[in-house]
């Protein structure tokens, strides 16, 4: 399984001093590294090294980083390998160009070691999981006799959304039930965010279904980046709607995280033509919190978050509204911008 496979990191940067810093940061991390200083050789080295994630500079003298990403994506063996751009420039337009070319993440030089390792391991794990899923599907097609063994593998992977790589609706339902019982035992609050992409149908109509798929991936990445604890979970709830489970979180904490999600997505300035007032891709978020007990049902938490999301849409989108989950039979929704 991918937990037993090492992270294989290909680093492409023409500056020796950056290479030296990265070598020190990744020392004793368990990450297997290969370094390339001439981007013209990056594709050949990648084909030999078979990385599970690529960390590359954007501005290099012999080959532009954007063009290099295009070469990866045109190579069958590398087309799905996650790419993390490591740039000295924090320009939002440049970030958008990178994501349009197929980048999976963007870091400004040089990030903290903890953050760098977390991003590298996250993308590597998702890549290996997708590779295992594809292998499992291939086994099913090749031989019905191996169906039982392949199903064992699929059981470990069926909690992932095939497009975005985050948890799917089934995994969300299971995890929410687990966290609800844990919160009830430990007597702490459980928060839920319901997030919906604003004007997603118009985005699909303007940029096509492939553009819509990329949009969903970017929003999933933005939401995931805001989660810092092992128990936090972001899932694709359905269509263009996402859900975020936040154990042991107050309504103030949930609203804070929701606002961070809005701000980080806005900073990317992903164009959505004809949408007022920003002209860029945005999301609306409904936040709710419950203290699980005998008089509070798990469905009430979902309903409260849905009501808050509806309130956010009604208030003009690109905003956060919050609601406390009342005991069954009560309704104390308190939308908060």
C-alpha positions in Angstrom: 0.0 0.0 0.0 1.1 3.6 -0.5 1.9 3.9 3.2 4.8 1.5 2.6 6.1 3.3 -0.5 8.6 6.2 0.0 8.0 9.7 -1.2 10.1 10.2 -4.3 10.8 13.9 -4.8 12.3 15.4 -8.0 13.6 18.9 -7.3 14.2 21.2 -10.3 16.0 24.5 -9.6 18.9 26.2 -11.3 20.2 27.9 -8.1 22.7 25.8 -6.2 22.0 27.7 -3.0 18.4 26.8 -3.1 19.3 23.2 -3.7 21.6 23.3 -0.7 18.8 24.7 1.5 16.4 22.1 0.3 18.9 19.3 1.0 19.2 20.5 4.6 15.4 20.9 5.0 14.7 17.4 3.7 17.6 15.7 5.5 16.4 12.7 7.7 12.8 13.2 6.4 12.5 9.8 4.7 11.9 11.5 1.4 14.0 10.1 -1.5 15.3 13.1 -3.5 16.8 13.6 -6.9 18.1 17.1 -7.8 18.2 18.7 -11.3 19.8 22.1 -11.9 19.2 22.2 -15.7 15.5 22.0 -16.5 16.3 20.8 -20.1 17.1 17.5 -18.4 14.2 17.4 -16.1 11.8 15.2 -18.1 14.5 12.6 -18.9 15.5 12.4 -15.2 11.9 12.2 -14.2 11.3 9.3 -16.5 14.2 7.4 -15.0 13.6 8.4 -11.4 9.8 8.0 -11.4 8.9 10.7 -8.8 5.7 10.7 -6.8 5.9 14.5 -6.6 7.8 17.2 -8.4 9.1 20.4 -6.7 10.3 23.0 -9.3 11.3 26.5 -9.7 9.3 28.8 -12.0 12.0 31.2 -13.5 15.0 29.4 -14.9 17.4 30.5 -17.6 17.4 27.6 -20.1 13.7 26.7 -19.9 10.6 28.5 -18.5 8.9 26.7 -15.7 5.5 27.1 -17.3 6.8 25.4 -20.4 8.5 22.7 -18.4 5.1 21.8 -16.7 3.6 21.5 -20.1 6.3 19.0 -21.1 5.5 16.9 -18.0 1.8 16.9 -18.9 2.5 15.9 -22.5 4.5 12.9 -21.3 2.2 9.9 -20.6 4.3 8.6 -17.7 4.4 12.0 -16.0 1.0 13.5 -16.9 -0.5 12.9 -13.4 2.5 13.4 -11.2 1.7 16.2 -8.8 3.7 19.4 -9.4 4.5 21.9 -6.6 5.8 25.2 -7.9 8.5 26.8 -5.7 8.7 30.5 -6.7 10.1 33.7 -5.2 7.1 35.5 -6.7 3.7 35.6 -4.8 1.8 37.2 -7.7 -1.8 35.9 -7.9 -1.9 36.1 -11.7 1.3 34.0 -12.0 -0.3 31.5 -9.6 -3.3 31.2 -11.8 -1.2 30.6 -14.9 0.6 27.8 -13.0 -2.6 26.1 -12.0 -4.0 26.4 -15.6 -0.8 24.7 -16.8 -1.4 21.8 -14.5 0.3 22.7 -11.2 -1.2 21.1 -8.1 0.3 23.5 -5.5 2.3 26.8 -5.2 4.8 27.7 -2.5 6.8 30.9 -2.0 10.5 30.4 -1.4 11.4 29.2 1.1 8.6 27.8 3.2 9.0 26.4 6.7 10.3 22.9 6.8 7.1 21.5 8.4 4.9 23.1 5.8 7.1 21.9 2.9 7.2 18.3 4.1 3.4 18.4 4.8 2.7 19.5 1.2 5.1 17.1 -0.3 3.7 14.1 1.6 0.1 15.1 1.0 0.5 15.3 -2.8 2.6 12.1 -2.9 0.1 10.2 -0.9 -2.8 11.3 -3.1 -0.8 10.4 -6.2 0.0 6.9 -4.9 -3.6 6.4 -3.9 -4.8 7.3 -7.4 -2.1 5.0 -8.9 -3.3 2.2 -6.8 -7.0 2.9 -7.7 -6.1 2.8 -11.4 -4.2 -0.4 -10.9 -7.2 -1.9 -9.1 -9.6 -1.0 -11.9 -7.1 -2.5 -14.4 -7.1 -5.8 -12.5 -10.9 -5.9 -12.7 -10.8 -5.5 -16.4 -8.0 -8.0 -17.0 -9.2 -10.9 -14.9 -12.5 -11.7 -13.2 -10.6 -14.4 -11.3 -8.8 -11.6 -9.4 -11.9 -9.8 -8.5 -11.8 -10.7 -4.8 -8.2 -9.4 -4.3 -8.9 -6.2 -6.3 -12.0 -5.5 -4.1 -9.8 -5.6 -1.0 -7.8 -2.8 -2.6 -10.8 -0.9 -3.7 -12.2 -0.9 -0.2 -9.3 1.2 1.0 -9.7 3.6 -1.9 -13.5 4.0 -2.2 -13.5 6.8 0.3 -11.8 9.1 -2.3 -13.5 11.4 -4.8 -12.1 10.4 -8.2 -11.8 13.9 -9.6 -10.4 16.0 -6.7 -8.6 13.3 -4.6 -10.3 14.4 -1.4 -12.9 12.4 0.6 -16.2 11.6 -1.2 -19.7 11.7 0.2 -19.6 8.2 1.5 -16.4 8.9 3.5 -18.0 12.2 4.8 -21.0 10.4 6.1 -18.9 7.8 7.8 -16.5 10.3 9.3 -19.2 12.7 10.5 -20.9 9.8 12.4 -17.5 8.9 14.0 -16.8 12.4 15.0 -20.4 12.9 16.3 -20.0 9.9 18.7 -16.5 11.1 19.7 -17.8 14.6 20.5 -20.7 13.1 22.5 -18.3 11.0 24.6 -15.8 13.8 25.1 -18.5 16.5 25.5 -17.1 19.0 23.1 -18.6 20.8 20.1 -18.5 19.7 16.5 -18.5 22.2 13.7 -19.5 21.7 10.0 -18.9 24.0 7.0 -21.0 23.6 3.9 -19.3 25.3 0.9 -20.7 25.9 -2.5 -19.0 27.4 -5.6 -20.8 30.5 -6.7 -22.1 30.6 -10.3 -20.6 27.2 -11.1 -23.0 26.6 -13.9 -22.0 29.8 -15.6 -18.3 28.8 -15.1 -19.0 25.4 -16.8 -20.9 27.1 -19.6 -18.0 29.6 -20.2 -15.0 27.4 -19.8 -16.3 23.9 -20.6 -16.5 20.8 -18.5 -12.7 20.4 -18.4 -12.4 23.9 -17.1 -15.1 23.0 -14.5 -13.2 20.0 -13.4 -10.0 22.1 -12.9 -12.1 24.6 -10.9 -13.3 21.8 -8.6 -9.8 20.6 -8.1 -8.6 24.1 -7.2 -11.3 24.8 -4.7 -10.7 21.3 -3.1 -7.0 22.3 -2.8 -7.8 25.7 -1.2 -10.1 24.1 1.4 -7.6 21.3 2.2 -4.8 23.8 2.7 -6.7 25.5 5.6 -7.0 22.3 7.6 -4.2 21.8 10.2 -5.4 18.9 12.4 -5.6 15.2 11.8 -9.3 15.0 12.6 -10.3 17.8 10.2 -11.8 16.5 7.0 -12.8 18.2 3.7 -15.1 16.2 1.4 -16.8 16.6 -1.9 -20.4 16.6 -0.8 -21.9 16.6 -4.3 -21.5 18.5 -7.5 -19.9 21.8 -6.8 -20.6 21.5 -3.0 -18.0 20.7 -0.4 -18.3 19.9 3.3 -15.7 20.4 6.0 -15.8 18.6 9.4 -14.1 20.4 12.3 -14.1 18.5 15.6 -13.7 20.3 18.9 -14.3 23.7 17.2 -16.4 26.7 18.3 -18.6 28.6 15.9 -16.0 31.5 16.0 -13.3 29.1 15.0 -15.4 27.6 12.2 -16.2 31.1 10.9 -12.5 32.0 11.0 -11.5 29.0 9.0 -14.4 29.6 6.5 -13.2 33.2 6.0 -9.7 32.0 5.4 -11.0 29.7 2.7 -12.8 32.6 1.0 -9.7 34.9 1.2 -7.3 32.3 -0.2 -9.6 31.5 -3.1 -10.0 35.2 -3.8 -6.2 35.7 -3.8 -5.9 33.2 -6.7 -8.1 35.5 -8.8 -9.4 32.7 -10.9 -11.4 34.4 -13.7 -15.1 33.8 -14.0 -16.2 36.2 -16.7 -19.5 38.1 -16.4 -19.9 37.4 -12.7 -20.5 40.6 -10.6 -19.1 42.2 -8.6 -15.7 40.6 -8.6 -15.4 38.8 -12.0 -13.5 36.0 -10.2 -14.3 32.6 -8.8 -15.8 32.7 -5.3 -17.5 30.4 -2.8 -20.3 30.8 -0.2 -20.0 29.1 3.1 -22.5 28.1 5.8 -21.1 27.3 9.2 -22.8 25.4 12.0 -21.8 24.0 15.4 -23.5 21.5 17.7 -22.9 19.9 21.0 -24.0 16.3 20.5 -26.3 15.0 23.1 -29.6 13.2 23.7 -31.7 16.1 22.4 -29.5 16.9 19.3 -29.6 14.7 16.1 -26.7 14.6 13.7 -29.1 15.6 10.9 -29.8 18.8 12.7 -26.2 19.9 12.3 -26.3 19.3 8.5 -29.6 21.1 8.3 -28.2 24.1 10.2 -25.2 24.3 8.0 -27.4 24.1 4.9 -29.6 26.9 6.2 -26.5 29.0 6.9 -25.3 28.3 3.3 -28.6 29.3 1.9 -28.4 32.6 3.9 -24.9 33.2 2.5 -26.2 32.8 -1.0 -29.2 35.0 -0.3 -26.9 37.7 1.0 -25.1 38.0 -2.3 -22.6 35.1 -2.2 -18.8 35.2 -1.5 -19.6 35.4 2.2 -19.9 33.3 5.4 -23.1 32.8 7.5 -23.2 30.8 10.7 -25.8 29.0 12.7 -25.9 27.2 16.1 -27.4 23.8 15.9 -30.5 23.8 18.2 -31.8 20.8 20.1 -34.3 18.8 18.1 -37.5 20.6 17.5 -36.0 24.1 18.0 -34.7 26.6 15.5 -32.2 29.2 16.7 -30.4 30.0 13.4 -28.3 33.1 13.8 -26.7 34.0 10.4 -23.5 35.9 10.9 -21.7 37.6 7.9 
